[in-house]
Amino acid sequence: MVFKDELRQFVTDNFMFGKPCEGFADDDSFIERGIIDSTAVMELIAFLEARYRIKLQDQELIPDNFDSINKLARFVANRLEPNHTAELDAGRVLLGPTSFQLAGTDGPDT
């Protein structure tokens, strides 16, 4: 899941000073491992809102949504519309069967 990779990278870079804890698993609690405090939660919320273009509601700010990589990824995936993930990966171009004409040409026979 792309979300997990991005979220793990953000948590590692911003709260673990670029050095992940040994044995840090996607289900490990940020709170129990001492990775995130209340200030870090606000930074994480700002990241989620900016990166994924979602507005978090007060009732969503619970440990069940934010206390591990897996919980964060699941929360973000649930908040995004199905077609929004394509917008996030602007570097990927999907090509399929199509016909088009280049400017300045008369068609496929020229």
C-alpha positions in Angstrom: 0.0 0.0 0.0 1.4 3.3 -1.1 0.0 5.1 2.0 2.0 2.9 4.3 5.3 3.7 2.6 4.6 7.4 2.6 3.3 7.5 6.2 6.2 5.3 7.5 8.7 7.7 5.7 7.0 10.8 7.3 7.0 9.3 10.7 10.6 8.1 10.4 11.9 11.5 9.1 10.0 13.7 11.4 9.6 11.8 14.7 12.4 9.3 14.6 15.1 11.6 13.2 15.5 9.5 10.1 16.5 6.4 12.0 13.6 3.9 12.4 13.5 1.9 15.7 14.8 -1.6 15.4 11.9 -4.0 15.0 9.4 -1.2 14.4 6.4 -2.9 12.8 3.4 -1.3 11.1 1.1 -2.3 13.9 3.3 -0.9 16.7 1.7 1.8 18.8 3.3 5.2 18.4 2.4 6.1 21.9 3.6 2.9 23.6 6.9 3.2 21.7 7.3 6.9 22.6 7.4 7.9 19.0 4.7 10.5 19.0 3.6 13.1 21.6 0.8 15.7 21.5 2.9 18.1 19.5 3.8 15.4 17.0 0.1 14.5 16.6 -0.6 18.1 15.5 2.3 17.9 13.0 1.0 14.6 11.7 -2.5 16.0 11.3 -1.1 19.0 9.3 0.8 16.6 7.1 -2.3 14.4 6.4 -4.5 17.4 5.6 -1.9 18.9 3.2 -0.7 15.7 1.6 -4.0 14.0 1.1 -6.2 17.1 0.9 -8.5 15.9 3.7 -10.0 18.0 6.5 -9.9 16.1 9.8 -12.8 16.4 12.2 -12.4 16.6 16.0 -14.3 13.3 16.4 -11.7 11.6 14.1 -8.8 12.5 16.3 -8.7 9.3 18.3 -5.9 6.7 18.8 -7.8 4.2 16.8 -7.1 6.3 13.7 -3.6 7.6 14.5 -1.6 5.2 16.7 0.2 3.1 14.2 1.3 3.0 10.5 -1.5 0.5 9.7 -4.2 2.6 11.5 -3.1 5.7 9.7 -3.0 4.0 6.3 -6.5 2.5 6.9 -7.8 5.9 8.1 -6.4 7.8 5.1 -7.7 5.1 2.6 -11.2 5.3 4.1 -11.2 9.1 3.9 -10.1 9.4 0.3 -12.5 9.0 -2.6 -11.6 6.1 -4.9 -10.5 8.4 -7.8 -8.4 10.7 -5.5 -5.5 8.2 -5.4 -4.8 8.8 -9.1 -4.4 12.5 -8.4 -1.8 11.8 -5.7 0.5 9.9 -8.1 1.0 12.6 -10.7 4.2 11.0 -11.9 2.5 7.9 -13.1 1.0 7.9 -16.6 -1.3 5.1 -17.5 -1.5 4.4 -21.2 -4.2 2.3 -22.8 -5.6 1.7 -26.2 -6.2 5.0 -27.7 -6.0 6.7 -31.1 -4.9 10.3 -31.5 -3.6 12.5 -34.1 -0.4 14.6 -33.7 -0.7 18.3 -34.5 0.3 19.0 -38.0 -0.4 15.6 -39.4 -3.3 14.5 -41.7 -3.8 11.2 -40.0 -2.2 7.7 -39.7 -1.4 7.4 -43.4 1.0 10.4 -43.6 
